[in-house]
């Protein structure tokens, strides 16, 4: 019998917008483009796996 150990491999991260310094929580493997809620600049772009985060990562939630 095979027992699979599937840990949670995806996380939420708190990021700071490079333009207006707004902080918001996003999903690390986002499948759509994420904009800043205040100024509208691009914070994250999808890549097929982990998203390319263009903002400063402040905190990682596990």
C-alpha positions, 0 to 999 in steps of 0.5 A, a space after each residue: 500500500 502506497 501512502 502519499 504525503 501531500 503537503 500544502 505546496 501553495 501559499 499566500 504572500 503579503 506584498 507591497 506595491 512598488 508604486 504606492 506601497 499599498 500592502 495586500 495579500 495574494 496567492 503565490 500561484 495566481 492564474 490571472 494578472 493581479 493589480 494593486 487595489 489602490 493605484 492599479 499597477 501590476 503586482 503579479 503575472 501568471 506563468 503557468 506555475 508560480 506567478 511572477 511577483 513584481 512587488 516586494 514580498 513582506 510576509 509568507 503565510 503557510 
